[in-house]
Amino acid sequence: MENNNWVRGAMLLAVGLVLQALRLVIPMPPMWTVFIVGTLVNMVLVLAARTVGLWPSVLIAVLLPVMAYFQGQLPLPFLIPVVAVGNLVMVYLCARFWGKGIIIAAPLFKTFILYCSSLFVLWLVAVPEKLSLFILFIMGWPQMITGILGLVLAYKLHKRIFPDSAV
């Protein structure tokens, strides 16, 4: 069963990378990109947390922001660990509290971690003010919205894929 989880994890990583790359092949306004791609990537994180176990999910949570940087979606390499930690919080809380009402805390904590960590990184590194404001905006309430929508999508998809499993 352990090998199946790693294979499923690799498949979910591939899906996450393809969904993340949508912004490179489908022309969308920047805010649409944030909401559509962000929601789909959060959905993959939540599905991973629910279906493949903690360690494959951790790997997915860390590799997605690395690839986002190489795709040009993260403007600074210093944001890779920030996004990775936010993803790890989301994955852990979703794995821990799936099926409980408190699961809504996962996107809220992720947003809090992303925003506060971004503030800290931008305080440490001299970044032009416009870029700094853009990063703080993106790491704020849009992350909460995409996290909640990703959670809802993952919940619905999980019920369709695994109808016999417990919620």
Backbone bond lengths (Angstrom), bond angles and torsions (degrees), N, CA, C in turn:
res aa  C-N    CA-C-N  psi(-1)  N-CA   C-N-CA  omega(-1)  CA-C   N-CA-C  phi
1 M - - - 1.449 - - 1.519 111.34 -
2 E 1.333 117.15 -33.61 1.460 121.78 179.37 1.529 110.88 -59.65
3 N 1.329 117.93 -43.10 1.464 120.48 178.83 1.524 111.58 -64.24
4 N 1.334 116.69 -38.05 1.465 119.68 177.23 1.517 111.09 -59.97
5 N 1.328 117.56 -38.83 1.460 120.91 179.20 1.522 111.17 -64.72
6 W 1.331 116.64 -39.95 1.472 119.03 179.33 1.521 111.04 -69.18
7 V 1.324 117.05 -36.80 1.466 120.16 177.66 1.526 109.89 -67.65
8 R 1.323 117.03 -45.28 1.471 119.94 175.41 1.517 111.03 -60.76
9 G 1.315 116.16 -38.92 1.462 120.47 177.32 1.522 111.87 -62.31
10 A 1.330 115.93 -42.11 1.473 119.59 177.58 1.529 110.88 -64.51
11 M 1.326 116.12 -38.15 1.468 119.52 177.41 1.533 110.60 -65.39
12 L 1.317 117.09 -43.11 1.460 120.00 178.84 1.530 111.20 -66.41
13 L 1.323 117.08 -35.64 1.470 119.84 175.13 1.521 110.11 -62.35
14 A 1.325 116.42 -44.19 1.468 120.30 178.51 1.525 110.99 -62.00
15 V 1.317 116.49 -43.18 1.475 120.52 177.77 1.531 109.76 -62.01
16 G 1.328 116.45 -44.83 1.458 120.48 179.07 1.518 112.12 -60.68
17 L 1.329 117.07 -41.25 1.467 120.77 179.12 1.525 111.53 -66.55
18 V 1.323 116.42 -39.81 1.467 119.85 178.05 1.530 109.93 -66.25
19 L 1.313 116.88 -45.00 1.471 119.88 179.39 1.524 111.17 -62.99
20 Q 1.305 116.44 -38.53 1.458 121.51 177.89 1.520 111.19 -64.83
21 A 1.320 116.20 -33.75 1.465 121.09 -178.30 1.530 112.44 -80.80
22 L 1.330 117.43 -6.52 1.465 119.77 178.35 1.522 111.43 -53.84
23 R 1.333 116.34 -36.74 1.461 120.12 -178.21 1.516 112.25 -65.28
24 L 1.324 117.12 -17.37 1.456 120.27 178.67 1.525 112.56 -85.31
25 V 1.331 117.30 -23.60 1.467 120.33 -175.52 1.519 114.14 -111.96
26 I 1.337 116.94 -21.68 1.465 120.15 178.64 1.520 107.67 -111.64
27 P 1.322 116.92 114.59 1.465 117.98 -179.41 1.532 110.67 -68.80
28 M 1.323 115.23 121.91 1.460 122.06 179.14 1.527 108.04 -137.47
29 P 1.317 116.63 149.81 1.471 118.48 171.96 1.526 109.60 -60.12
30 P 1.332 118.11 150.58 1.470 120.52 -175.07 1.531 114.55 -53.69
31 M 1.319 118.42 -41.67 1.461 118.61 -178.54 1.529 111.96 -70.54
32 W 1.316 117.46 -33.13 1.465 120.22 174.87 1.521 109.28 -62.41
33 T 1.317 115.24 -41.31 1.457 120.28 179.78 1.516 109.81 -59.34
34 V 1.320 116.66 -46.68 1.466 120.54 -179.53 1.519 110.17 -58.11
35 F 1.322 116.84 -47.58 1.466 119.30 -174.23 1.526 113.10 -76.81
36 I 1.308 118.13 -42.32 1.475 119.88 -178.10 1.519 111.10 -72.44
37 V 1.324 116.86 -55.60 1.461 119.91 -177.90 1.524 110.51 -66.87
38 G 1.327 117.25 -40.66 1.469 120.16 178.66 1.515 112.30 -59.86
39 T 1.317 116.60 -42.77 1.469 120.77 178.61 1.530 110.68 -62.79
40 L 1.328 116.63 -44.75 1.466 120.18 -178.28 1.528 111.98 -67.28
41 V 1.319 117.42 -38.78 1.465 120.40 178.33 1.534 109.91 -67.68
42 N 1.317 117.41 -40.95 1.472 119.75 176.19 1.524 111.04 -63.08
43 M 1.323 116.69 -35.87 1.458 120.71 176.45 1.532 110.00 -60.18
44 V 1.323 116.81 -44.27 1.468 120.75 178.54 1.526 110.51 -62.45
45 L 1.318 117.56 -42.23 1.468 120.58 178.73 1.526 111.19 -60.90
46 V 1.322 116.66 -43.72 1.461 120.41 -178.99 1.531 110.46 -68.19
47 L 1.323 117.12 -43.16 1.470 119.68 177.24 1.526 111.06 -60.82
48 A 1.320 116.39 -40.33 1.462 119.60 177.93 1.519 110.47 -62.48
49 A 1.322 116.04 -45.57 1.463 119.82 -179.77 1.520 111.02 -58.99
50 R 1.305 116.68 -35.12 1.465 121.66 -176.07 1.532 113.01 -83.49
51 T 1.327 117.22 -33.10 1.466 118.25 -168.26 1.524 115.90 -110.11
52 V 1.329 119.82 -24.17 1.467 118.98 -172.47 1.519 114.26 -115.62
53 G 1.302 117.37 -1.66 1.455 119.37 179.16 1.522 112.18 91.75
54 L 1.306 115.08 175.54 1.459 120.78 -170.27 1.522 113.47 -71.53
55 W 1.333 119.12 -48.27 1.469 119.66 -172.38 1.522 113.69 -68.72
56 P 1.326 120.36 -44.16 1.467 117.46 174.00 1.532 111.87 -62.94
57 S 1.321 117.17 -33.92 1.462 120.83 177.97 1.526 111.39 -66.75
58 V 1.321 116.30 -38.62 1.465 120.98 176.93 1.525 109.93 -61.87
59 L 1.308 116.26 -43.55 1.468 120.32 178.76 1.530 111.02 -60.97
60 I 1.313 116.94 -43.61 1.468 121.34 178.10 1.523 110.02 -62.86
61 A 1.325 116.55 -44.89 1.468 121.72 -177.82 1.523 111.94 -61.46
62 V 1.320 117.19 -31.73 1.465 121.11 -178.92 1.533 111.66 -86.81
63 L 1.318 117.47 -38.26 1.469 119.64 -176.43 1.526 113.73 -74.49
64 L 1.318 118.16 -31.22 1.467 119.70 -179.39 1.533 113.08 -60.35
65 P 1.345 120.22 -45.56 1.467 117.63 177.66 1.527 113.62 -69.56
66 V 1.323 117.28 -29.35 1.473 118.89 175.67 1.525 109.68 -61.80
67 M 1.318 115.68 -46.82 1.471 119.20 179.34 1.522 111.50 -69.20
68 A 1.335 117.73 -32.63 1.468 120.27 176.79 1.526 109.83 -61.80
69 Y 1.320 117.06 -37.96 1.471 119.92 177.06 1.528 110.77 -64.40
70 F 1.327 116.11 -45.63 1.468 119.34 -179.43 1.525 112.34 -68.34
71 Q 1.321 117.26 -23.60 1.465 120.86 175.14 1.524 111.61 -83.25
72 G 1.320 117.10 -4.35 1.454 121.30 179.05 1.518 113.65 85.75
73 Q 1.323 118.13 15.65 1.453 120.96 -177.62 1.524 112.77 -90.94
74 L 1.306 117.64 -21.02 1.467 121.56 172.38 1.520 106.96 -106.57
75 P 1.329 117.72 121.03 1.458 119.47 -173.06 1.527 114.96 -72.17
76 L 1.328 118.06 -20.87 1.464 121.56 -178.06 1.523 110.42 -131.63
77 P 1.335 117.25 138.83 1.468 118.53 178.27 1.528 112.15 -64.66
78 F 1.342 117.46 -23.32 1.459 121.13 179.05 1.522 112.20 -65.82
79 L 1.325 116.68 -16.26 1.459 120.02 -179.61 1.527 112.61 -85.14
80 I 1.320 117.67 -12.27 1.475 120.31 179.10 1.529 110.56 -57.74
81 P 1.353 119.44 -53.54 1.470 117.56 179.55 1.530 113.17 -65.57
82 V 1.320 117.10 -30.23 1.468 120.59 178.44 1.521 109.61 -62.13
83 V 1.324 116.92 -50.70 1.464 121.27 -179.29 1.529 110.24 -67.85
84 A 1.326 116.92 -37.82 1.467 119.73 178.94 1.531 110.82 -61.67
85 V 1.319 117.77 -42.77 1.464 120.55 179.27 1.532 110.11 -65.96
86 G 1.334 117.02 -41.31 1.461 120.04 176.00 1.518 111.77 -59.32
87 N 1.342 115.81 -43.78 1.466 120.45 177.58 1.527 111.49 -63.55
88 L 1.335 115.96 -39.99 1.468 119.72 179.64 1.527 111.27 -63.96
89 V 1.317 116.49 -39.52 1.465 120.47 176.88 1.527 109.51 -61.84
90 M 1.321 115.78 -45.50 1.473 120.45 -179.86 1.532 110.41 -60.80
91 V 1.310 116.69 -47.35 1.465 121.71 -178.27 1.531 110.68 -62.90
92 Y 1.317 116.76 -47.34 1.463 119.72 -177.80 1.530 111.13 -62.63
93 L 1.326 116.27 -48.57 1.466 119.02 -177.09 1.525 111.76 -66.29
94 C 1.330 117.09 -35.72 1.473 119.33 177.54 1.522 111.46 -69.27
95 A 1.317 117.06 -38.05 1.465 119.71 177.26 1.525 110.41 -67.17
96 R 1.299 116.13 -39.05 1.466 121.37 -175.94 1.528 113.24 -75.23
97 F 1.335 117.31 -37.94 1.461 120.46 -170.92 1.525 114.24 -116.39
98 W 1.324 118.31 21.03 1.462 121.13 179.03 1.528 109.51 -58.63
99 G 1.324 116.24 134.43 1.455 120.98 177.89 1.519 114.21 82.61
100 K 1.312 116.61 1.53 1.461 120.87 177.94 1.519 108.06 -113.06
101 G 1.292 117.11 148.08 1.453 121.51 -177.79 1.517 113.95 -59.73
102 I 1.315 116.56 -24.80 1.460 121.00 -177.15 1.535 112.12 -73.71
103 I 1.332 117.28 -6.83 1.465 120.19 -179.01 1.522 111.82 -59.15
104 I 1.310 117.90 -22.79 1.464 121.27 178.14 1.528 110.65 -62.37
105 A 1.320 117.20 -18.06 1.462 120.79 177.75 1.526 111.65 -68.37
106 A 1.323 118.22 -23.69 1.465 121.00 -177.54 1.535 111.93 -58.08
107 P 1.351 119.85 -54.22 1.462 118.28 178.17 1.529 113.27 -65.00
108 L 1.310 117.21 -30.60 1.461 120.13 179.14 1.526 111.03 -67.97
109 F 1.326 116.81 -45.08 1.463 120.43 177.34 1.523 110.89 -66.29
110 K 1.324 117.05 -39.50 1.460 119.80 177.76 1.521 109.87 -59.39
111 T 1.317 117.88 -46.56 1.459 121.46 179.58 1.518 110.93 -61.16
112 F 1.320 116.91 -44.35 1.463 121.23 179.24 1.528 110.74 -59.60
113 I 1.331 116.40 -47.28 1.469 121.34 -179.97 1.528 110.23 -62.40
114 L 1.331 117.54 -46.66 1.467 120.48 -178.88 1.523 111.81 -61.74
115 Y 1.316 116.90 -45.42 1.458 120.00 -177.12 1.533 111.38 -67.31
116 C 1.317 116.65 -48.77 1.468 119.92 -178.44 1.530 111.95 -66.37
117 S 1.317 116.99 -40.83 1.471 120.53 178.03 1.525 110.97 -65.66
118 S 1.324 116.71 -38.94 1.465 120.21 177.37 1.520 110.76 -64.45
119 L 1.323 116.61 -42.14 1.472 120.27 175.69 1.520 110.62 -56.18
120 F 1.327 115.95 -45.81 1.462 120.75 -179.19 1.526 111.37 -63.73
121 V 1.327 116.87 -47.45 1.468 120.58 -179.67 1.522 110.75 -62.92
122 L 1.308 117.19 -42.89 1.464 120.34 -179.74 1.529 111.40 -68.99
123 W 1.310 117.36 -25.83 1.455 121.30 174.47 1.529 110.22 -71.25
124 L 1.349 116.21 -37.41 1.468 120.90 -179.49 1.532 112.86 -73.99
125 V 1.307 116.52 -36.78 1.457 121.93 -172.52 1.528 109.32 -108.30
126 A 1.295 115.89 134.00 1.472 119.98 177.66 1.528 108.98 -73.93
127 V 1.326 115.54 111.84 1.461 122.60 -178.26 1.526 106.87 -125.72
128 P 1.338 117.42 139.87 1.474 118.45 176.51 1.527 110.87 -54.62
129 E 1.335 115.25 145.95 1.466 120.82 -173.32 1.529 112.73 -59.18
130 K 1.328 117.27 -41.08 1.470 119.53 -179.54 1.523 111.39 -62.16
131 L 1.329 115.97 -45.40 1.461 120.37 178.95 1.525 110.04 -63.92
132 S 1.316 116.52 -41.15 1.456 121.00 179.31 1.529 111.35 -61.02
133 L 1.309 116.97 -45.22 1.466 120.46 179.02 1.525 111.58 -65.22
134 F 1.336 116.67 -38.71 1.469 120.76 177.63 1.529 110.49 -62.86
135 I 1.333 116.51 -46.15 1.466 120.47 -179.16 1.529 110.41 -62.08
136 L 1.326 116.40 -44.93 1.470 119.47 179.77 1.519 111.72 -64.08
137 F 1.322 117.12 -36.53 1.465 119.52 176.94 1.522 110.46 -63.83
138 I 1.322 116.21 -50.00 1.470 120.90 -178.04 1.529 111.12 -61.98
139 M 1.325 117.42 -34.99 1.468 120.98 -179.10 1.529 112.34 -83.22
140 G 1.311 117.77 2.88 1.460 121.89 -179.11 1.512 112.37 -97.26
141 W 1.317 115.82 -129.20 1.462 120.90 -172.21 1.526 114.88 -58.84
142 P 1.373 120.73 -29.67 1.476 116.89 175.73 1.535 112.74 -59.47
143 Q 1.334 117.04 -31.85 1.469 119.76 178.37 1.526 111.26 -66.93
144 M 1.323 115.67 -36.99 1.463 119.23 178.38 1.533 110.47 -65.92
145 I 1.330 116.27 -43.80 1.467 120.48 179.82 1.529 110.32 -63.48
146 T 1.333 117.60 -48.05 1.472 119.83 -178.69 1.523 111.13 -66.87
147 G 1.335 117.29 -32.89 1.462 120.19 176.98 1.515 111.79 -65.92
148 I 1.331 116.34 -44.70 1.466 120.11 179.59 1.524 110.44 -66.20
149 L 1.329 117.36 -45.25 1.468 120.14 178.91 1.527 111.51 -63.91
150 G 1.334 117.00 -39.19 1.464 120.75 176.93 1.518 111.63 -63.71
151 L 1.313 116.12 -38.12 1.462 121.86 177.45 1.526 110.63 -64.01
152 V 1.321 116.52 -45.14 1.471 120.92 179.38 1.528 110.73 -64.52
153 L 1.341 116.67 -45.78 1.477 119.95 178.54 1.530 111.22 -60.37
154 A 1.328 116.17 -44.59 1.468 119.83 -179.82 1.526 110.78 -62.84
155 Y 1.307 116.76 -40.41 1.466 121.16 178.82 1.529 110.17 -60.96
156 K 1.334 116.10 -47.70 1.474 120.64 -179.72 1.530 110.86 -64.81
157 L 1.318 116.86 -44.49 1.462 120.94 -179.20 1.520 111.03 -65.87
158 H 1.314 116.77 -40.17 1.465 120.40 179.45 1.529 110.28 -61.86
159 K 1.331 117.15 -41.24 1.472 120.23 177.66 1.521 111.60 -64.01
160 R 1.339 117.27 -33.79 1.472 120.12 179.15 1.526 111.84 -74.38
161 I 1.330 116.86 -38.45 1.458 120.69 -177.03 1.522 110.96 -77.96
162 F 1.327 116.70 -41.11 1.461 122.42 -177.28 1.523 109.71 -120.83
163 P 1.334 118.30 71.62 1.481 119.92 -175.08 1.522 113.49 -65.40
164 D 1.321 118.20 -24.44 1.463 120.47 -176.12 1.514 113.39 -89.44
165 S 1.333 116.99 -11.23 1.458 118.86 -176.60 1.528 110.13 -78.34
166 A 1.317 114.22 156.96 1.466 119.41 177.54 1.517 108.83 -72.30
167 V 1.307 115.34 147.47 1.465 121.38 179.24 1.480 107.17 -68.41
